[in-house]
Amino acid sequence: MKAIKPIPNDNFNDALAQLNYAQVTGDYIYEARRLAGPLIAEVGHVFPLHKIIIYMVTCRKRRQVWHAWLSMMVAGGMKPDPEDTLYKLLHWRSHDLLVDAFGFVPEGYQGALERLGLIGQQPHIYKLLHRFMCESDAHKKAFRHSSKIKAQTIEFMALMPIDLRSVRLAEKFAREKDVKALVFAVTMLACNDPARRLDLCSRITHAADRGGSVTKIIEQEYYKTAFPAQAVPDSANLCFVKTVDELLHVSRHMKNCFAQYQSEAIRGDYQYYVWLVDSEPVAAISIKEDRPFGWRIVELQGPENGMPEERLSTEIIDYFAQYRVFNMPDMESLICGIGHALRDDNDPSSNINELINGMLEEDDAAA
């Protein structure tokens, strides 16, 4: 049986000494380009030609420190002397290099650089990471506890206002447009109320940090939105339903389907009212704005979707009519009903489309 040769000692100095016997070509430049990424020009300026091998065999933590230092030179519009830069990169401690680049280094920043991975990032990524770790202890803690830091996460954080900015929240997104949509939704839901915005942003970031549902927080806030101003004033018997909570309460109490129309009520497509007798709800009314005659009654129901007594219905209809809210069908149905009532096939009102076409033809003839 052939004897197995012993594995030679893993001696770095021996490897360097034997490098002279290797047939070194320029192929390694492709790997260097991959490692440097968008910083290849700056790296090549400091490590030209075969010196790039020094850059390649350096550990990634140290190499990312070099990337951060070079990025700040790029941001400052500087092109430092290559020999002076090479000396600094090879002989200065990593912490000293970072202080030279940023002036101040937050705790954990050097470790966070390593978690950016093997490859160089766009220069602004290093600057933003430094800024966010200086900005908040929460950001610093989140980055220090991240097993991997994505450049995309940092860029998404930059799209968020400071009161909504969160590492864990940014990590949840895959697309820039979705981040912008969240920022827009929060602005709209806050309704220019600083206290409401502060509370909403706090709950969103708290949910993201703890793995909760951000969507649920946004939905809950949406359903707190006050309904548009009522078209019919309250009275001793009539009460306007002003919020989703009130709508849900009415729907449960009267056992009707009004709870399904929360979004329509928030947008103002429909309005909901309750008719009271001795402080007890006896009828629920929904109205809709319908051109050309304005608001009209869509539904008038008693408990469990039952029909109220005729006397009560008349009282309610008369009250709403005082404010030009009529118990009539939509205009299309009204015209169709008139046509059927007339039983006149020649009546143009029997078909609204024919009526409109006829009007257009008359206009064309007049022109």
C-alpha positions, 0 to 999 in steps of 0.5 A: 500500500502506498504511503500517504505523504504528511501534510506540510505545516501551515506556515504563512512565511513558507507560503510567501517564500514559495510564491516566487516559484508560482507562475503568477499571471494577471488573472487575479485582477478579476477577483480583486475587482470583485472584492473592491466592487464600486471602489475598484478605482480607489483600491487600484490607485493605492494597490497598483499592479502586483501590489493588489495581492496585498489587498486580496489576502488581507482579512475582510474585517481589515479590508472593510476598514480600508474601504470605509477610509477610502470612501470618506476620501471619495466623499471629500473629493480627495485623491490622497498620495498612494504611497502615503495612503499605502503606509497608513493602511498597512501600518495604522491600527484599524481604529486610528484609520477610522478616527482619521476618516470620521473623527469619531467612531461609535462603539461597534462600528468596526464590527458592523463593517465586517458584517457588510460582507466580503465586497466593497460597497458604494461610498455612501453606505459606509458614511450612512452606517456611521451616521445611523450608529451615531444617531441612535443607541437603538440603531447601534444595538440593532447593527451590533446584533445583526449577523449580516448587514445589507447595503439595501437595509441602510439605503432604505433607512435613509428613505425613512424620516428619523421618527420612523427610522428602524433597522428591523423595519428597513430589513422587512422591505424588499423594494424601495417603492414599498418603503416610500409607500409606508412613509406616505401612509404614516404622513397621511394617517397622522393628519398633521397631528404631531402627537398622533404621528409620534405615537404611530411611529413609536408603535410601528418601530416597536412592532418591527423591533419585536417581530410584531405586525406592522400592517396591523398597526397601520390598519388600526390607525386607519380605522381610527380616522374620523369620518367626514363631516355629517350631512344631516345634523344630530337631533334628540332622535338622530345620532351620526356615527363618527368613527369605525368603533362606533360603526362596529358597535352599531352593527353588533348592537343592531345585528346588521351588515354596516360593519362591512363598510368601514372604508366607505365610511372613512372615505365619505362614500357613505354616512351612517346614522342611528335613530333613537327612541328613549335613547334606544336605537330602533333604526339604522340609516345609510346615506350616499352622495349621488349626483345630481340631487346630492345625498339620498337614503340607501338603507333604512333598517330596524334591528336584524335588518328588519323593516321599521314600522311605517310611521317610524320610517315616515318620520325618519324620511321626513327628517332627512328630507328637511336637509335635502337627503331624499328617499329615492333610487339613483338617477339611472334607476329613477329614469328607468322606472319612469320609462316602465311606468309610462309604458311608452316604447317611444319614450326616450327615457326608457333607455338612458343610453338611447337618450344620451346618444340622441342628445349627442346626435342633436349636438353634432347636427347643430354644429 
